[in-house]
Amino acid sequence: MHKTIAEAKKFVSLLLNELADIESFEIVICPPFTALSEIGDMLRGRNIKLGAQNVFFEKEGAFTGEISPIMLKEVGVEYVIVGHSERRRIFKENDEFINKKIKAVIENDMTPIFCVGETLEERKKGLTFCVVEKQVREGFNGLSKEDALKVVIAYEPVWAIGTGVVATPDQAQEVHSFIRQLLKDMYDEEVSENVRILYGGSIKPNNYFGLIVQKDIDGGLVGGASLKESFVELARIMEKVIK
């Protein structure tokens, strides 16, 4: 919940100037709902894609305060964050609810960025893999192989979000590798190899390189560092790794 429309437009102008030459990987920004339409106009035909921070799974109806997939699609949204830890924790979204959102996003030809991850208490109890497996299995419940290939997964250890604490590259890689093996068990090797898995959790320019060079980490779901020029630095780090 950052940036007014004016602030968002100013920041996106900066990003378009600084990152216009990048074509080797996808850059997605997810402004607040209020700014989506105007930012969508700014990004049309450019190399930065538009994403939304949340969605509701119905097309329309008596769901005061919610935003439907159709509304997002109309303003140019291509990606939607689903199941972020703050949605789970603050707004009590459960796995079944999140699964409905994932299906609604796919049905409306957008890409869900599906967030999973454990709390500090769960990690301390040795439940990381149990928690992540449950979230992934229930999030993908009812998805065909074709639909599964359309999902982007973001592993965000809840204990590392907004705390300044970041998972070590080894800790992050271990969970990413586990998720890939899980996808192979649920579907097949094609899904395991082709579903992109992002790391999210206090990513900054001084720790991103160590994370992004890991075998199973495909990119980042960036929080606080996406609100300022450090986002440009992260993109440049990504560019060097891909080259």
VEXLO-189330 format. One record per residue (C-alpha): x, z, y; residue number from 1. Coordinates in steps of 0.1 Angstrom, whole numbers. Example, Ala and Ser with C-alpha at 12.3 -4.5 7.8 and 13.67 -1.06 7.14 Angstrom:
BEGIN
PT       x       z       y   seq
PT     123      78     -45     1
PT     137      71     -11     2
# end
This chain:
BEGIN
PT       x       z       y   seq
PT       0       0       0     1
PT      24     -13      26     2
PT      23     -39      55     3
PT      -5     -50      77     4
PT     -13     -87      79     5
PT      10     -91     108     6
PT      39     -72      91     7
PT      34     -92      59     8
PT      35    -125      78     9
PT      67    -116      96    10
PT      84    -105      64    11
PT      73    -136      44    12
PT      87    -158      72    13
PT     120    -141      67    14
PT     119    -146      29    15
PT     110    -183      33    16
PT     139    -188      56    17
PT     164    -169      35    18
PT     153    -180       0    19
PT     141    -216       6    20
PT     170    -230     -15    21
PT     163    -211     -47    22
PT     148    -232     -75    23
PT     165    -218    -106    24
PT     140    -189    -111    25
PT     106    -178     -99    26
PT     101    -155     -69    27
PT      67    -138     -67    28
PT      55    -116     -39    29
PT      24     -94     -41    30
PT      10     -84      -7    31
PT     -21     -61      -2    32
PT     -55     -78      -7    33
PT     -60     -80      31    34
PT     -30    -102      35    35
PT     -34    -125       5    36
PT     -53    -153      22    37
PT     -30    -157      51    38
PT       1    -153      30    39
PT     -13    -178       5    40
PT     -15    -204      34    41
PT      21    -197      43    42
PT      34    -201       7    43
PT      14    -233      -2    44
PT      39    -259     -13    45
PT      69    -235     -10    46
PT      91    -220     -37    47
PT      77    -185     -35    48
PT      46    -178     -56    49
PT      17    -155     -46    50
PT       7    -125     -67    51
PT     -19     -97     -64    52
PT     -13     -60     -71    53
PT     -45     -55     -90    54
PT     -78     -71    -102    55
PT    -112     -62    -117    56
PT    -123     -80    -148    57
PT    -158     -91    -138    58
PT    -165    -123    -119    59
PT    -190    -106     -95    60
PT    -215     -78     -94    61
PT    -222     -43     -82    62
PT    -186     -31     -83    63
PT    -181     -19     -47    64
PT    -145     -21     -35    65
PT    -132     -43     -64    66
PT    -118     -78     -62    67
PT    -126    -104     -89    68
PT    -103    -130    -105    69
PT    -123    -157     -88    70
PT    -116    -142     -54    71
PT     -79    -141     -61    72
PT     -78    -176     -75    73
PT     -94    -190     -44    74
PT     -67    -178     -20    75
PT     -39    -192     -42    76
PT     -29    -162     -63    77
PT      -9    -173     -94    78
PT       2    -139    -107    79
PT     -16    -105    -110    80
PT       0     -71    -117    81
PT     -21     -54    -144    82
PT     -18     -18    -156    83
PT       8      -6    -131    84
PT      17      31    -138    85
PT       1      41    -106    86
PT     -32      25    -116    87
PT     -29      43    -150    88
PT     -20      77    -135    89
PT     -39      79    -102    90
PT     -69      58    -111    91
PT     -71      67    -148    92
PT     -70      31    -161    93
PT     -67      32    -199    94
PT     -54       6    -224    95
PT     -89      -8    -231    96
PT     -96     -13    -194    97
PT     -63     -29    -189    98
PT     -68     -53    -218    99
PT    -100     -65    -202   100
PT     -81     -72    -170   101
PT     -54     -92    -189   102
PT     -80    -114    -205   103
PT     -98    -120    -172   104
PT     -66    -130    -155   105
PT     -57    -155    -183   106
PT     -93    -169    -184   107
PT     -90    -177    -147   108
PT     -56    -195    -152   109
PT     -34    -169    -136   110
PT      -5    -150    -151   111
PT      -8    -113    -158   112
PT      23     -91    -151   113
PT      14     -64    -177   114
PT      31     -31    -170   115
PT      41      -6    -197   116
PT      62      25    -198   117
PT      66      62    -206   118
PT      66      93    -184   119
PT      95     117    -182   120
PT      77     142    -205   121
PT      71     115    -231   122
PT     107     104    -230   123
PT     119     140    -234   124
PT      97     144    -264   125
PT     112     112    -280   126
PT      79      93    -277   127
PT      92      63    -257   128
PT      87      38    -284   129
PT      54      52    -296   130
PT      40      51    -261   131
PT      53      16    -254   132
PT      41       2    -287   133
PT       6      16    -282   134
PT       4       1    -247   135
PT      17     -33    -258   136
PT      -6     -35    -289   137
PT     -37     -25    -270   138
PT     -29     -46    -240   139
PT     -25     -77    -263   140
PT     -55     -68    -284   141
PT     -76    -100    -290   142
PT     -51    -124    -275   143
PT     -43    -155    -294   144
PT      -7    -167    -297   145
PT     -14    -193    -270   146
PT     -27    -166    -246   147
PT       1    -141    -255   148
PT      27    -167    -243   149
PT      10    -166    -209   150
PT      17    -129    -204   151
PT      47    -115    -185   152
PT      55     -79    -195   153
PT      71     -54    -171   154
PT      88     -23    -186   155
PT      86       4    -159   156
PT      97      38    -171   157
PT      74      60    -150   158
PT     102      86    -145   159
PT     122      60    -127   160
PT      95      47    -102   161
PT     100      59     -66   162
PT     123      87     -78   163
PT     157      70     -71   164
PT     165      75    -108   165
PT     171      43    -126   166
PT     172      37    -164   167
PT     208      29    -174   168
PT     213      -7    -185   169
PT     215       5    -221   170
PT     183      25    -219   171
PT     164      -4    -204   172
PT     179     -29    -229   173
PT     169      -7    -258   174
PT     133      -7    -248   175
PT     132     -44    -239   176
PT     147     -52    -273   177
PT     121     -31    -290   178
PT      93     -49    -271   179
PT     107     -83    -283   180
PT     108     -71    -319   181
PT      73     -58    -316   182
PT      61     -92    -303   183
PT      78    -108    -332   184
PT      59     -85    -356   185
PT      26     -90    -338   186
PT      29    -128    -334   187
PT      61    -147    -343   188
PT      96    -155    -330   189
PT      83    -181    -305   190
PT      63    -154    -287   191
PT      92    -129    -289   192
PT     117    -153    -274   193
PT      95    -169    -247   194
PT      75    -140    -232   195
PT      94    -129    -201   196
PT     101     -91    -199   197
PT     109     -77    -165   198
PT     124     -43    -157   199
PT     108     -22    -130   200
PT     120      12    -118   201
PT     140      19     -87   202
PT     157     -15     -87   203
PT     182     -19     -59   204
PT     211     -43     -51   205
PT     236     -17     -63   206
PT     222     -15     -98   207
PT     204     -48    -104   208
PT     234     -67    -117   209
PT     240     -43    -146   210
PT     204     -46    -156   211
PT     198     -83    -153   212
PT     228     -93    -174   213
PT     213     -75    -204   214
PT     203     -98    -232   215
PT     165     -90    -232   216
PT     159     -84    -195   217
PT     146    -115    -178   218
PT     140    -103    -143   219
PT     128     -75    -121   220
PT      95     -60    -110   221
PT     107     -47     -76   222
PT      91     -18     -58   223
PT     105      -2     -26   224
PT     134     -26     -24   225
PT     109     -55     -20   226
PT      97     -42      13   227
PT     129     -50      32   228
PT     158     -74      33   229
PT     173     -59       1   230
PT     148     -82     -17   231
PT     169    -111      -5   232
PT     200     -95     -19   233
PT     183     -90     -53   234
PT     174    -127     -54   235
PT     210    -137     -46   236
PT     222    -115     -75   237
PT     197    -131     -98   238
PT     209    -166     -87   239
PT     245    -158     -95   240
PT     236    -145    -129   241
PT     216    -176    -138   242
PT     244    -199    -126   243
# end
